[in-house]
Amino acid sequence: MRIGIDARFYGPAGKGLGRYTQEVVDNIIKIIGEEQGAPFHYIIFLSPDNFDEFIIDSPQVTKVKLSCAWYSWSEQIVMPYRLWRANLDLVHFLHFNVPLFTPVKFVLTVHDLILTHFPTVRATTRNYLFYYLKNFAYRLVIFIALLRAQKIITVSEFTKTDIIKKFGIKPQKIIVTYEGAANLAKGRDSLFVAKLDSEEILTQYNIPRQFLLYVGNAYPHKNLEALLKMFSVLHLERPELHLVMVGKMDYFYERLRQTAAALNLWQQGNRNCAVIFPGYVPDAKLEILYVEASLYIFPSWYEGFGLPPLEAMARSCPVVSSDRASLPEVLGSAALYFNPDDQADMIAKVRLVLDNPEQRDNLIAKGREQVKKYNWWQCANETLQVYQEILKKNV
């Protein structure tokens, strides 16, 4: 039997979806490589941008270049034809953007329903009319995809419940497979970190020793304007403290920089700003930022899973987090929570970690244990079980 996987998001260009796609695909290939005579052949559909990044020598896997951009007309028109030509028994879409005329049975992964909760033109770079048309198309595509899917994979019980409430999907159709977390590090004792020069990397990005860390995108639901306003108050009493916000510079980060400038926290060309925007930081250097940070802060209003704070925990960085959406489910007792709409509560929780070494060490220890609950091999294995269950019914 032939199973297709839509891996056009594969790799860092796809951000969070890229990480999920890469880890699931890579681990599925590892698992099937350990099986002898497995009855399935996998066709991995990649974009022209990541086709060469994906290297495989397994006879059970074929990669196919698919020049259909995400959310495009060619995705809706050309992709169904390519799927039909591939003679598939099943295809897995790792995001909601399923072609309406998909000619084969499919599995769908839904990470979150952010666009149904935050239908705001602040979340787009296009004009208002285009945004509302795009939002209508999103709702139509995801509703039809949810109805037609053989099974729906979600990354948290929170997202599963959200899908049931918003679209009336039967619970038994939805399978929860938690995402994974990076390999457990041990802070300054990590052999990997020990090989890097912390001072050199901090100097490269002009980051002082005392700082709060945020890593992720700057979409409106991340609630980063509230983080900046909170920090503007905190910085007055602790001028030695800085806020480092790591993420590839785009329209949303540029808008955030303007907010920081209005709060007198950032100025173009000034190397001594209270808030530092280093842009994209490679993983190897990012390890140092996690290790050196006073804490990782995550003020998001809505997350389907919440991978960034888990990755901070995996690197022995204490986490202070919003108490919304899936975050309490995923982070458990290993984070210190605040109300993201309450500035005073946010400040109080940050102070508690900064001023209490015992609290900080406790969060680090709990974080190391929490990340052990999540691994990509298990996520991929549970995904394979979904494929097998569907195909066995069709034999």
GIKAVEN-V937230 format. One record per run of one state. SS is the DSSP state (a for helix, b for strand, c for the rest). FROM is the first residue (numbers start at 1). TO is the last residue. If there is no record, write none. Layout:
<<SS/FROM/TO> <SS/FROM/TO>>
This chain:
<<c/1/1> <b/2/6> <c/7/11> <a/12/34> <c/35/40> <b/41/46> <c/47/60> <b/61/65> <c/66/72> <a/73/85> <c/86/89> <b/90/93> <c/94/105> <b/106/110> <c/111/113> <a/114/117> <c/118/120> <a/121/123> <c/124/127> <a/128/148> <c/149/150> <b/151/154> <c/155/156> <a/157/167> <c/168/170> <a/171/173> <b/174/176> <c/177/186> <a/187/189> <c/190/190> <a/191/194> <c/195/197> <a/198/204> <c/205/210> <b/211/215> <c/216/219> <a/220/222> <c/223/223> <a/224/237> <c/238/241> <b/242/246> <c/247/250> <a/251/262> <c/263/274> <b/275/279> <c/280/282> <a/283/292> <c/293/294> <b/295/298> <c/299/306> <a/307/314> <c/315/318> <b/319/322> <c/323/326> <a/327/334> <b/335/338> <c/339/342> <a/343/355> <c/356/356> <a/357/373> <c/374/375> <a/376/394> <c/395/395>>
